[in-house]
Amino acid sequence: MANTSQVLGMLIPDGGYVAVGDEYEGITFLDCEPITKAQFEAGFAQYDAWKAEQEAKASSDKAALLAKLGITADEAKLLLS
């Protein structure tokens, strides 16, 4: 289950807010467009699917880069060690 900081990171990726606690009322929007309480609450239901999508994209991007370089993941680890 997602927490407040994860949901806010998904909904407002550039930051600009301060959250105290796990309730919408604890969020202070400083330098961003405020979201509604309904958007915040819906974000908890959306987070897991969004996170899975982000991880799948990162994995796909990594595989494409390795293919472009013509090396395996193990070979890349050797280069970075």
C-alpha positions as CSV (number, residue, x, y, z in Angstrom):
1,M,0.0,0.0,0.0
2,A,1.3,3.4,-0.9
3,N,2.0,6.1,1.6
4,T,1.4,9.9,1.4
5,S,4.9,10.8,0.1
6,Q,4.7,8.2,-2.7
7,V,1.2,9.4,-3.8
8,L,2.3,13.0,-3.7
9,G,5.5,12.1,-5.6
10,M,3.3,10.6,-8.3
11,L,0.8,13.4,-8.5
12,I,3.2,16.3,-8.0
13,P,6.6,15.0,-9.2
14,D,8.3,18.4,-9.1
15,G,7.5,18.9,-5.4
16,G,6.6,22.2,-4.0
17,Y,4.6,21.0,-1.0
18,V,5.1,19.9,2.6
19,A,3.2,17.0,4.1
20,V,2.8,16.4,7.8
21,G,1.1,13.1,8.6
22,D,-1.0,11.0,6.3
23,E,-4.1,13.2,5.9
24,Y,-4.9,15.6,3.1
25,E,-5.3,18.3,5.7
26,G,-1.6,18.0,6.6
27,I,-0.5,19.0,3.1
28,T,0.7,22.6,2.5
29,F,1.1,23.5,-1.1
30,L,4.0,26.0,-1.3
31,D,5.3,26.2,-4.9
32,C,2.9,24.0,-6.9
33,E,-0.6,23.8,-8.2
34,P,-2.7,22.3,-5.3
35,I,-4.5,19.0,-5.8
36,T,-7.9,18.3,-4.4
37,K,-8.7,15.9,-1.6
38,A,-10.5,13.6,-4.1
39,Q,-7.3,13.5,-6.3
40,F,-5.2,12.7,-3.3
41,E,-7.4,9.9,-2.2
42,A,-7.7,8.5,-5.7
43,G,-3.9,8.5,-5.9
44,F,-3.7,5.7,-3.4
45,A,-5.7,3.5,-5.7
46,Q,-3.7,4.5,-8.8
47,Y,-0.2,4.3,-7.2
48,D,0.5,0.5,-7.6
49,A,-0.4,0.5,-11.3
50,W,1.6,3.7,-11.9
51,K,4.6,2.3,-10.1
52,A,4.5,-1.0,-12.0
53,E,4.3,1.0,-15.3
54,Q,7.3,3.1,-14.2
55,E,9.3,-0.1,-13.4
56,A,8.3,-1.7,-16.7
57,K,9.4,1.4,-18.6
58,A,12.8,1.5,-16.8
59,S,13.3,-2.2,-17.5
60,S,12.5,-1.8,-21.2
61,D,14.7,1.3,-21.5
62,K,17.6,-0.6,-19.8
63,A,17.1,-3.6,-22.2
64,A,17.0,-1.3,-25.2
65,L,20.2,0.4,-24.1
66,L,22.0,-2.9,-23.5
67,A,20.9,-4.1,-26.9
68,K,22.1,-0.8,-28.5
69,L,25.5,-1.3,-26.8
70,G,25.6,-5.0,-27.7
71,I,26.3,-6.1,-24.2
72,T,24.6,-8.2,-21.5
73,A,23.5,-7.0,-18.1
74,D,26.4,-8.9,-16.5
75,E,28.9,-7.2,-18.9
76,A,27.4,-3.8,-18.0
77,K,27.9,-4.6,-14.3
78,L,31.5,-5.5,-14.9
79,L,32.0,-2.1,-16.7
80,L,30.5,-0.3,-13.8
81,S,32.4,-2.0,-11.0
